[in-house]
Amino acid sequence: MKQPQSVLAKTISTPVILIALLVVIAILTALFGSGSFARTVTEIFIRVAFVVGLYIFIGNSGVISFGHAGFMCIGAYAAAWFTVPPMMKKVLLPGLPEIVSNAQLPFLGSLVLSSFLAALVALLVGLIMMRLAGIAASIATFAFLAVINTVYANWESVTAATSSVVGIPMVTGVWTSLFGASAAILIAYFYSISRWGLALRAARDEDIAASASGVDIYRQRLISFVISAFVCGMSGVLYAHYLGVVNPDAFYLGITFISLSMFVVGGMSSLSGAVLGVVIISAIIQILRWFEKGIDIGGLTLELPNGIQEIAIGVVMIVILVFRPAGLLGKREVLLKGWPFKRRTAD
Amino acid sequence: MTAVLQILFDALAVGSIYALGALGIALIFGVMRLVNFAHGDYIAFCVFAMLVPSTDVVAIVLIGKLPAILLIPIILLIGAVISVLSEMLVFRHLRNANPATMMICSFALGFVIQHVLLMFYSSRPKAINLWSNLSLPVEIFGARIPLLQLLTIIITFVILVALMWFLKRTRYGLEMRAAAEDFTMARMLGVRANRVIMTAFAVSGLLAASIGLILATQTGVADIRMGMPIMLVAFVATVIGGLGSLPGAVICGLLIGAASVLLQVFLPLDARPFRDAFLYSAVILCLLWRPDGIFAPRSAKQRV
């Protein structure tokens, strides 16, 4: 009689395949891509980290959140507070507390600290908001995003209001963002196979049965909200270090909706769906952009008029969802059965 | 006294636009559980439909030059048509999809509409001149109120009464209310699903068009993103009103409008830029107090 395989052994291939896919993209970029292509890939990896953060909460709880761009905003601004040279900060952001405005942390320190700040805010907000379920919770998260945006866009002395904060070291490249995206995937994977993730998914599918079986739904939602905020905050830090400037409007409705779309098109209840949704949609966008610039095919130059790219991507998303309402992957994960251990004999 | 009256009219005028938007969203949510994010883009589409495609700053008005008696019905019709078309082309194929999928599709549709407008009109906001004499003030009990504000309130009131009559007194209205209450049951009793849904979309498009007309006259600007903020507030109003409750949507639309005007007036000067933060915090509190919405219909309660 064989020991049944552990969940870890059965499913570990999923994050491995996903990370391998990203590594392959990164290597191909490093070998063949131009500088601007490398920037595009960096942006895609940051987006992967953000959408995986969304998956941790939305995918496992089934509650749509419009608020996670707020955590990205918190992370990005915290990165600015911790890494902009003190001289500049004293002029630009005079309202910062002494201890912050004198500090200048290295990238990794700012990454961890800023992500923790996002998670801390999620804990405080989540204590209140996770009591809600369904569409009420969605609206509450949207209200949270609006509050964050209003505060960051108007708090002159701490966030420079609507003018951008400049001077953030631009250290995020392809490899840094690859590291971030992979870390996000691993966090999401280990969370989703943990007892917390399992309990929350049970509550997502059958809330009454789950709470009858002893799942504290409020507590589980809160845990997942905090972890996902940590990951989204991290993607915000990466983004700040990629652009070198932060501006509150970069973290508002635009990024919320496009990221949610990628997530839903990929498959809302699947980690692979989150990653592949971003990669596939971003790839289509990039190909359309090339067509807009003009492509030579057998001596003929094919050139699409400007603006077609956005229209096409909207149509593509609608078509995908019409034919696959649960997203490209639905609830499935990419998986090598039996890998890396021997395939279990049929029993 | 006049100051109070002034604030009252401001609050009512802002609130009416939100109420009309919330009604448009609640109608469709009621019959098919769809949060239609494209609603804001219908508004912009209707406004741009009056202009000749160009990238100039000052818009060349095409059908906007028509006399009001022709212009208003045409724009309303355009609103209804684009709304019904989006139902036929997109949402009809998603009848059994989950709400999140439908929501993302509606967002993608709005994205497409927005960028089609962008291609023809460029992203720069355009000045349009539509019935500018309506912004002249009139005097009511000593308060000076722009004529348009008064008109907005009256028009909203008329639309609400007309809609109420439609819902309570006509067969289509009855079917729609039945469908909003319990869609499956209504179908079993012989209500045609597609017809009800199309009617809901048509009415919702009419409402979007009337918001477009009011906004264009009020601000004198045509902007591709002009519908978005209204749509968002309307969406919030619909939810705190109790999804599926039409009176709830209207009342909460008015309430949010009133609250934003009151906060603008009474907040201390330093806190005024943060008005929306206060407003949305109030929304969260409201949701905690009544998660199903203030006027949730009894059918919204889930039975185990």
Interface residues (C-beta under 8 A of the other chain):
Chain A: I64 I128 M129 R131 L132 A133 I135 A136 I139 A140 F142 A143 F144 A146 V147 T150 V151 N154 I208 L253 F257 L260 S261 V264 V265 M268 P305 N306 G307 I308 E310 I311 I313 G314 V315 M317 I318 L321 V322 P325 A326 G327
Chain B: V35 F37 V90 H93 L94 N96 A97 N98 P99 A100 T101 M103 I104 C105 F107 A108 L109 F111 V112 Q114 H115 V116 L118 M119 M228 L232 F235 V236 V239 I240 L243 P273 F274 R275 D276 A277 Y280 S281 V283 I284 L287 L288 P291 D292 G293 V304
